[in-house]
Amino acid sequence: MAIPLRILLFLACSLVTAAPVVSANLDAILYPLSGEVHLRNTSASPVGFVLYSITSSSMSLDPSPLAWRSISDEYDASGNGFIDPTYQWTKLGTTTSNLAEAVFSGPGGSLAPYRTLNLGAIWNASNYPMHGLVFDIRELDTTPIAVSVSGDSLPFGLVGDYDFSGEVDSEDYSLWRFSYGSTTNLAADGNLDGNVDTADYVVWRSHFGETLFGAGSNVGGGTLVLGGSPVPEPHAIGACLAGLLFLAMSRLATFRATRRK
């Protein structure tokens, strides 16, 4: 089978030493506790691309179908069409040192404005806070897309940590309330469905108290580092209030008895 022209152009451009022209931007958010890798478009315009490659010098990638939520398996015309509703993508790299996909027909896929692509738990974060990942994403004309990566110019991710503070706390709940119902301010879109709703509260609540602080020796094996206090249940709040009321009444009774003397 003849190699498509766009792939030949991509290979040719990769040999050029001059600085390439960059026209679009994506964020690569890495999640040390889960190993997930997300590509996020923070702009008001879709970002189109025909190829992406993730390279790891430490062979910390997981190409297994259980881990890798590839475009060709999930997000192209054979799946839900989130990235490319018309054409099918092909896996080019399927090793622990490289994961890559491309499309050989049509204008390519695109990541919609403010949306996030979840590539799955493909990163072994045992070397956190170092990641050793290199991202190469190309537009239709092989122009490289600028990628900002966690640990370099962006903070690491934590599910439910909507403000990227390193811990899931009440501030994230406040951000969720502030952006509730939004389809453009998606910082609190915990389930990545493109809408901030009650499902994202559930995501926050189920991860409340988790933190990345001191997580260096606990990532990679699925161990969660916890901090803070659990989200109080309604009956726990009631019991606490009842206890405070009983204490206040007891002190008031003691005070009154003392004054009578």
Secondary structure, DSSP 4 states (H G I P E B T S, - for coil): -PPPHHHHHHHHHTT--SPPP---EEEEEE-TTT--EEEE--SSS-EEESEEEEEETT--B--STTTB--IIIIISTTTT-SS-SSS--EEEEESSSEEEEE--STT-EEEPTT-EEE-BS-B--TTTT---EEEEEE-TT-PEEEEEEBTTTBPPP-TT-TT-SSB--HHHHHHHHHHTT-SS--TT-TT-SSS-SHHHHHHHHHHTTBB-TT-TTTTTTTPPPB-S-PPPPHHHHHHHHHHHHHHHHHHHHHHHHHHH-
